[in-house]
Amino acid sequence: MSQSMNQSTTRLIQIAKGNDRAVALVEEPGLRLLHQTASIYSLAQEAIANGLKLSALVKQKLSNLVLDYDPIYTSQSDWRILPPIDHPREPSRCLVSGTGLTHLGSARDRQDMHAIASEDLTDSMKMFRWGIAGGRPAAGEIGTPPEWFYKGTGTILRAHNEPLEIPPYAEDGGEEAEIAGIYTIDSNGRPHRIGMATGNEFSDHVFEKRNYLNLAGSKLRTPALGPELTLDPTFDSVAGEVTIARAGKPLWQKKIRTGESEMCHSLRNMEHHHFKYETHRRPGDVHVHFFGADCLSYGEGIRLAAGDLMQVQFAGFGRALRNPLQVAAVKPALIEVISLG
C-alpha cells in the first residue's frame, strides 16, 4: 500500500509544538494550518453551533501556512502528532469503547480462542450468528445489539509513533487493526459523527483466552488512533493492510477489509446500540468507538515482543498508523486501599 493512499476525502490532523496546538488540513505532501483552531473538538462544536458541515467550516478557516508533513510524521520535527480527537479541557469526558464480533474473521479467531471440547457453539459464535440474523435492520427499525466493551477515558488514547504498552499486570498485548468512529454530543443530547480514523484497538488476547469473562479486563489497554481524521469517509468495503515488523523486518503481514459490506452489523445499528444509553448522550462529551477487527496476528500464532512495530493502514484514511510495542519493566505491585472510615 502507498504511504498516503491519497483520495478525495477531507482529512484533518492535530499537532502540537510545546504548549501550542494546531489543526491542519492534510494536503499531501503538506499540512495546511487552520486559523485560530487549537482542536478538532472546538472545530466540531463551532460547526454544530453555526449549523455548518465541518468540511465547509474547514474551508473558511484555511490559512496560507503550510508545513512539511514528512518530518512531522517521522518525529523529526518540533511539531508532534496528537491523537486526532480529544477533549482538550477534560480528557475524562472522552469515552473510548468498541464493538466486537462484527467481522467474519474476528468471529473465527474468537471461536478458536474459546473453543470447548464439544460440538456446542461458543458464546462468541452465538453472538456472531445473532448479528448475521438481525444486525442489519431495515431503515427505522432496531436490530440485534452487538457485543460492546469499554476501554477507558481519553487519557488512554495514544497517537501515531507513541508506544502501546503491555502493563505489569498484563499477560500479553496484540494489535487489532480497525476503524473507529469519532463523535461528540450537542447541547440537546444528540450525537454527531465528526468522522472516522484508523485505529489499533490493542488488547490482551492471552488473558482473554483463559476465560471469556476476562474480555472486559483484557480491553483495558492503550489503543492508538490516527494520525488523521477523515471527515467524509466511504465505509462500505474498505481495503486495509496490517503489518508487524521485528528488528526492521516484516514478521507478519495481512490484507484486510472492513466496512459495512464486510460486517454483520450495519453502522446505523452499531451507533444506535452505543448511543441508546442516556449516559452516552451527555452534552459536550466525546466518544471514540472501535468497529471491530477483520483478523488478528494472535489468531495466526504470532506473539508480539518488545520493540515490535505495529502498522495499520486503510484506503482513504491517510497515512499509516505506526506504534512500537513497549513492555513495562516493573513487576506487578499490590495496590493498597486506604480506609477513610
HELIX and SHEET records of a PDB file:
HELIX    1   1 ILE A   40  ALA A   49  1                                  10    
HELIX    2   2 LEU A   54  LYS A   61  1                                   8    
HELIX    3   3 TYR A   69  TYR A   73  1                                   5    
HELIX    4   4 PRO A   91  ARG A   93  5                                   3    
HELIX    5   5 LEU A  104  MET A  113  1                                  10    
HELIX    6   6 ASP A  123  GLY A  134  1                                  12    
HELIX    7   7 GLY A  154  ILE A  156  5                                   3    
HELIX    8   8 HIS A  205  ARG A  210  1                                   6    
HELIX    9   9 TYR A  212  ASN A  214  5                                   3    
HELIX   10  10 LEU A  215  SER A  218  1                                   4    
HELIX   11  11 GLU A  260  GLU A  262  5                                   3    
HELIX   12  12 LEU A  267  PHE A  275  1                                   9    
HELIX   13  13 GLU A  278  HIS A  280  5                                   3    
HELIX   14  14 TYR A  298  GLU A  300  5                                   3    
SHEET    1   A 5 LEU A  62  ASP A  68  0                                        
SHEET    2   A 5 GLY A  30  LEU A  34 -1                                        
SHEET    3   A 5 ASP A  20  GLU A  27 -1                                        
SHEET    4   A 5 ARG A  11  LYS A  17 -1                                        
SHEET    5   A 5 ARG A  80  ILE A  81 -1                                        
SHEET    1   B10 LEU A  62  ASP A  68  0                                        
SHEET    2   B10 GLY A  30  LEU A  34 -1                                        
SHEET    3   B10 ASP A  20  GLU A  27 -1                                        
SHEET    4   B10 ARG A  11  LYS A  17 -1                                        
SHEET    5   B10 ALA A 224  THR A 230 -1                                        
SHEET    6   B10 PRO A 191  ASN A 200 -1                                        
SHEET    7   B10 ALA A 177  ILE A 185 -1                                        
SHEET    8   B10 VAL A 286  PHE A 290 -1                                        
SHEET    9   B10 CYS A  94  GLY A 100  1                                        
SHEET   10   B10 GLU A 147  THR A 153 -1                                        
SHEET    1   C 5 LEU A 164  ILE A 166  0                                        
SHEET    2   C 5 LEU A 321  VAL A 327  1                                        
SHEET    3   C 5 LEU A 309  PHE A 314 -1                                        
SHEET    4   C 5 VAL A 238  ARG A 246 -1                                        
SHEET    5   C 5 LYS A 249  THR A 258 -1                                        
END                                                                             
